[in-house]
């Protein structure tokens, strides 16, 4: 391993050779000080699950087109005892696209622009969750969480807006005024992505028959550039340790972890994992598990939760088996002294576009 590259992993954590090779290649880019692979590292057009630090240059292709992709975690202010799962499933099954729904709380921007108010496909989702276990009562209270309430986790990004930005920045690296021009648009995309998730949350509650009263508890971006002490930290599928508690989900069939990052660690570029990370390529999923599920069981999870998705292929591509073990990822972060666990949540109803 070269001196610029660090990989945070453990004995039980499988990392594919392609992802490691891609990560090492990034260390050779001009101006790179450090590149860190986190436990959820996996291959992509550029590897996902990394933090890359540069002195002068910004590399938009590392962030990709979904600038601002991240998680927003809300309290719906709906008591768990009042939730009617079958009714919610029926109502969500009746919509094909969130773009078809009007939001109960209109914002300044018209919804059709760049798919505002939509989740997207792939690994993006909206998931209603219940508190499973509390590990740190003090931090749980600081977040003003209530184990008797329903929570909503939205994973989405800047949709068409982010794509329009990356199409204007096709060169490998930028510095000086060009870098600042990218950052200005990048920062707008971060705001856009957060607004998009807020609108999605409002639309879902409104469609289910509730007055949207979502209280945002946690906000964390996964794909973004941060300026710090004269350096640029590029995060692709990673979250900052310096912005408060974060949410680290597994697959739709596993627990989600609310964690508090601990003292910033230079060896991880002040970053921790954003999720479990893919284990299988999408093209392999259906052939490997199609005999395990039927049309009904593929839409359920081991926590007696339900999945609403109109794309059968996507159901297989995003099956729990396609992802690494989230408990393994969390244990590695714990062993490195990077986090402490506040609570876990179990999936109740997962909606995918």
Secondary structure, DSSP 8 states (H G I E B T S, - for coil): --TTEEE---TT----HHHHHHHHHHTTSTTEEEEEEEEEEE-SSS-EEEEEEESS-B-HHHH-S-TT-EEEEEEEEEEGGG--HHHHHHHHHT-S-GGGS--SS--SS-TTGGGTT---STT-EEEEEEEEEES-HHHHHHTT--TTEEEEEEEE--HHHHHHHHTT--SS-B-HHHHHHHHHHHHHHHHHHHHHHHHHHHHHHHHTT-----EEEEEEESEEEEEETTEEEEEESEEESSSS-EEEE--TTS-EEEEEE-S--GGGTTEEE-B--B-S-HHHHHHHHTTT--TTGGGB-TTS-EEE-S-HHHHHHT-GGGB--HHHHHHHHHHTT-EEEEEEEEEEEEE--
